[in-house]
Amino acid sequence: ALMRQNLRDKVTLGPLDYDPDEPSMRAYLDGIATSARKAQVSMRHDTTFLWDEWPLLTGVPSYTPFHVHYSYQRLETMARAWAYPGSSCYHDARLLADIRYGLGLLYRIAYNENTPMCGNWWEWRIGNTYTYANTVSILYDQLTPEEIQQFNLGGARHVREFCKKGNMTFANLADVCLNLFFIGVLTDS
């Protein structure tokens, strides 16, 4: 639990005692809230993708890895805006519901234990898991055990498999180790 809290603190300014009305902090909070609201307004709920600019979540090697990764990044931005005291999105129930919907759709369609990897490997092995972990750490207390298990299954499929037979050197090795740490901390494994 302490490690989960430390991970969340790393992503969300943690226990810093900041003044949300201090000009640079206000600009930061307003900027992330604006980005989150734009993402929320443009989010699709009637398709097999979340945003029109990233519709190719499966099977297209030259686009799929990026579309999945950018979708996770946008959900992370939404989660940060939801988590920051002083943000106009702070603990907004509708925003939280949309983030959870997005995580669920990406799990079902794009990043799960059965998803075949196509295209660039970095997004599958490092980028998606890292961004997904940040979002799960922020929302951990708001997610069901099943939603957290989905994170574990997707991460295990793509990260743990890579550890067994991947070409890990230098920064890639460090990033994979970090992702394994995140999976363990966030799933009590």
Secondary structure per residue as TSV (DSSP state, phi and psi in degrees):
chain	resnum	aa	ss	phi	psi
A	1	A	-	360.0	-40.3
A	2	L	H	-65.3	-41.0
A	3	M	H	-65.5	-39.7
A	4	R	H	-61.6	-43.1
A	5	Q	H	-64.4	-40.9
A	6	N	H	-63.4	-39.2
A	7	L	H	-63.6	-45.3
A	8	R	H	-61.5	-43.7
A	9	D	H	-60.8	-37.5
A	10	K	H	-62.1	-35.0
A	11	V	H	-84.8	-27.8
A	12	T	T	-120.6	28.8
A	13	L	T	70.9	1.6
A	14	G	T	52.3	-146.7
A	15	P	T	-82.9	18.6
A	16	L	-	-57.6	137.6
A	17	D	-	-91.8	89.3
A	18	Y	-	-109.7	153.3
A	19	D	-	-94.4	110.9
A	20	P	T	-64.3	-14.3
A	21	D	T	-97.0	-4.2
A	22	E	S	-63.2	134.2
A	23	P	H	-52.6	-45.1
A	24	S	H	-70.7	-35.4
A	25	M	H	-69.7	-40.7
A	26	R	H	-60.8	-41.8
A	27	A	H	-62.8	-41.5
A	28	Y	H	-63.4	-50.7
A	29	L	H	-62.5	-41.3
A	30	D	H	-66.2	-38.4
A	31	G	H	-64.5	-45.4
A	32	I	H	-70.1	-35.2
A	33	A	H	-66.2	-40.5
A	34	T	H	-63.0	-44.3
A	35	S	H	-62.1	-42.0
A	36	A	H	-64.8	-43.4
A	37	R	H	-65.9	-38.5
A	38	K	H	-62.3	-42.7
A	39	A	H	-64.3	-41.8
A	40	Q	H	-64.7	-44.7
A	41	V	H	-64.9	-36.5
A	42	S	H	-89.8	-2.7
A	43	M	-	-67.7	136.2
A	44	R	-	-93.1	143.9
A	45	H	S	-123.9	9.8
A	46	D	S	-123.9	17.5
A	47	T	S	-141.9	-172.6
A	48	T	S	-99.3	25.5
A	49	F	S	-148.9	170.3
A	50	L	S	-103.1	-35.3
A	51	W	-	-133.1	142.2
A	52	D	T	-57.8	-33.6
A	53	E	T	-76.4	-10.5
A	54	W	-	-132.8	64.9
A	55	P	-	-86.0	-11.9
A	56	L	-	-96.7	76.0
A	57	L	-	-87.8	-4.9
A	58	T	S	-143.8	144.2
A	59	G	S	71.6	4.9
A	60	V	-	-117.5	96.0
A	61	P	T	-51.7	-36.3
A	62	S	T	-81.2	-7.9
A	63	Y	T	-129.1	-38.0
A	64	T	H	-51.7	-49.8
A	65	P	H	-57.3	-39.4
A	66	F	H	-72.9	-40.1
A	67	H	H	-64.3	-39.8
A	68	V	H	-66.3	-46.7
A	69	H	H	-62.9	-45.6
A	70	Y	H	-65.5	-32.3
A	71	S	H	-65.1	-43.9
A	72	Y	H	-63.0	-39.2
A	73	Q	H	-62.2	-40.6
A	74	R	H	-66.6	-39.8
A	75	L	H	-63.9	-37.1
A	76	E	H	-63.7	-42.6
A	77	T	H	-59.8	-43.3
A	78	M	H	-61.8	-41.7
A	79	A	H	-66.1	-39.6
A	80	R	H	-61.6	-46.1
A	81	A	H	-61.2	-38.4
A	82	W	H	-64.1	-33.9
A	83	A	H	-87.8	-20.7
A	84	Y	-	-80.6	116.7
A	85	P	T	-59.4	136.8
A	86	G	T	97.0	-15.5
A	87	S	S	-78.5	145.7
A	88	S	T	-67.9	-11.1
A	89	C	T	-98.7	1.0
A	90	Y	T	-53.9	118.6
A	91	H	T	52.8	33.8
A	92	D	-	-70.4	118.1
A	93	A	H	-62.8	-40.1
A	94	R	H	-67.3	-39.9
A	95	L	H	-62.6	-44.8
A	96	L	H	-59.2	-44.2
A	97	A	H	-61.2	-39.7
A	98	D	H	-67.9	-38.6
A	99	I	H	-63.8	-45.7
A	100	R	H	-62.8	-39.6
A	101	Y	H	-60.1	-45.9
A	102	G	H	-62.1	-44.5
A	103	L	H	-60.6	-41.7
A	104	G	H	-65.0	-42.7
A	105	L	H	-64.7	-45.3
A	106	L	H	-61.7	-37.4
A	107	Y	H	-64.1	-48.5
A	108	R	H	-64.1	-40.8
A	109	I	H	-95.6	-39.9
A	110	A	T	-124.1	-28.7
A	111	Y	S	-143.8	84.5
A	112	N	S	-142.1	-174.4
A	113	E	T	-69.2	-12.1
A	114	N	T	-111.6	-1.7
A	115	T	-	-67.3	122.1
A	116	P	-	-74.8	137.7
A	117	M	-	-81.1	136.0
A	118	C	-	-138.5	149.5
A	119	G	S	76.4	-151.6
A	120	N	-	-61.1	133.2
A	121	W	H	-77.0	-28.5
A	122	W	H	-57.8	-45.1
A	123	E	I	-60.3	-41.3
A	124	W	I	-69.7	-42.4
A	125	R	I	-90.0	-28.8
A	126	I	I	-126.1	-60.7
A	127	G	I	-61.1	-49.0
A	128	N	H	-62.8	-46.4
A	129	T	H	-63.9	-40.4
A	130	Y	H	-62.9	-48.8
A	131	T	H	-67.9	-41.5
A	132	Y	H	-60.0	-43.6
A	133	A	H	-61.4	-41.2
A	134	N	H	-58.9	-44.8
A	135	T	H	-65.7	-44.7
A	136	V	H	-63.0	-39.4
A	137	S	H	-64.1	-37.4
A	138	I	H	-67.0	-43.3
A	139	L	H	-99.3	9.3
A	140	Y	G	-46.8	-48.4
A	141	D	G	-72.7	-10.5
A	142	Q	G	-99.8	-10.1
A	143	L	S	-96.3	150.7
A	144	T	-	-78.9	160.9
A	145	P	H	-56.5	-34.3
A	146	E	H	-65.9	-40.3
A	147	E	H	-66.2	-38.4
A	148	I	H	-68.7	-38.0
A	149	Q	H	-63.4	-34.1
A	150	Q	H	-60.8	-41.8
A	151	F	H	-58.7	-45.2
A	152	N	H	-60.9	-45.4
A	153	L	H	-65.2	-45.1
A	154	G	H	-64.0	-45.5
A	155	G	H	-64.8	-42.8
A	156	A	I	-60.9	-42.8
A	157	R	I	-60.4	-43.4
A	158	H	I	-96.6	-31.1
A	159	V	I	-92.9	-50.3
A	160	R	I	-64.1	-39.0
A	161	E	H	-60.4	-40.2
A	162	F	H	-64.5	-35.9
A	163	C	H	-62.4	-32.1
A	164	K	H	-75.2	-34.9
A	165	K	H	-142.6	17.1
A	166	G	-	-87.9	164.7
A	167	N	-	-93.8	86.6
A	168	M	-	-103.2	119.0
A	169	T	-	-136.9	149.7
A	170	F	H	46.9	-118.8
A	171	A	H	-62.5	-37.5
A	172	N	H	-62.5	-39.9
A	173	L	H	-62.7	-45.1
A	174	A	H	-62.4	-43.4
A	175	D	H	-65.0	-41.5
A	176	V	H	-64.3	-42.1
A	177	C	H	-61.0	-42.3
A	178	L	H	-61.2	-44.1
A	179	N	H	-64.4	-39.3
A	180	L	H	-62.6	-39.5
A	181	F	H	-60.1	-46.6
A	182	F	H	-59.6	-45.7
A	183	I	H	-59.0	-46.5
A	184	G	H	-62.5	-45.5
A	185	V	H	-65.9	-44.6
A	186	L	H	-78.1	-14.7
A	187	T	H	-120.1	12.8
A	188	D	T	53.9	39.8
A	189	S	-	-111.4	360.0
